[in-house]
Amino acid sequence: MEVYNKNTAQSMLLELTNWTFVNNGIEKKFQFKNFNQALAFIVQVGLLAETKNHHPELYNVYNKVNIRLSTHDANGVTDKDFDLAKAIEKLF
């Protein structure tokens, strides 16, 4: 399983919108009209993550959702993270 670093991840990040490499993970901040939309998005992400057996770190404050992806058993970013990020993009 290839583990990406900040430099090797750059080409993969080009395929995503507004995701950044931070501390051996990739992150994105989402903003919604209100809390209900943010919560609905979190539920969709959770269901998607469960089907892929790869679970993100989710942070929510009112209408904002921050997502962080990292493959914990690899101690960094792998293709699993980029695959889940692409799938999350389709939800937004």
N, C-alpha and C positions, 0 to 999 in steps of 0.2 A: 504494500500500500504506500503510494507516494505521499510524502508530507510536504506541503508547499511552505515556502517562506515568503517574506514580503516581496522579494524580487520575482520569484518563480510564479507567484500568484497573479501578477499583474495582467498577464494575457487572459487568464480566466475571468478576472474582474471586468475586463473590457466587454464581456458578454452579458454583464449585469448592469442595472441602473442604480447608481449611488450606493453601492456596497463598498466598504473599505476594509482593509486588512489592519487589525489592531490586536496586539498581544497574542499572537498565534491563533487568531480567530477572524472571521469576517462578520461585519456588523452593518446593519441598516436601520435608520429611523424612519418610521411611518407616521403620518398624521392624518386624522380623520375628522369628519364634521363634528362628532360628539362621542361620548363614552360608549353608547350602544353600538356604533359602527366599529369602534376599536375592539370592543369585546367580541363582537361577531367575527372579526378578522382573527383574533386570537384563537377562537374555537376552531375556525377553519384550518389554521396553521397546525393546531394540535392534532386534529384528525388526519391531516396530510402527513405529519411527522410520524404518527403511529403506524400508518401504512408503510412507511419507509424504514421503520424501526431506527429512526435517527432523530433525536429530540433536541430542539433548540433551547437556548436560554431566552425567556420572554420577560420583558419589563413593561409595565403599563402605568401611566399616569394620565387620568382623564381621557383625552382624545389622542394620546401619543403612545405608540408601541415601538419599543426598541427590540431588535432581534439580534442575537449573537449565535453564530454557528462555529463549532469546533468539534473535532472528533477526539473525544477524551481519551480513548484507549490508544490513540496514536500521538497524543499530546500535541496536536496541531491541526492544521487545515488539510483535508483530503478531498478527493472527488465526491465523497458523500456530502460534504458541505456545499460544494458548488451545485450538485444535483438538487439538493433540497432548496437552495436559494433560488434556482431557476424555477422550480415548482411554486415557491412562494410568490415569486414575481407574477405568475399567472393568476394568482388570487386577487392581487391588488388592482 
